């Protein structure tokens, strides 16, 4: 099984992650940050912006646990 990781859809400038065959929207790409280019074969996936990465971690965290506040990290 491949690991889950956020991916960028340029058509609507949004970030998604696929879990159990379902595409979950993580959020729109933040303005002011240049969008990612299509990667070449063998390149690692692009690193998402911080807001998207936080949304990804919230989605992947178990429902009964809470992530620490950003300020405490």
PyMOL commands that set and color helices and strands:
alter all, ss='L'
color gray80, all
select helices_A, chain A and resi 50-60+70-72
alter helices_A, ss='H'
color red, helices_A
select strands_A, chain A and resi 7-9+14-19+22-28
alter strands_A, ss='S'
color yellow, strands_A
deselect
rebuild
show_as cartoon
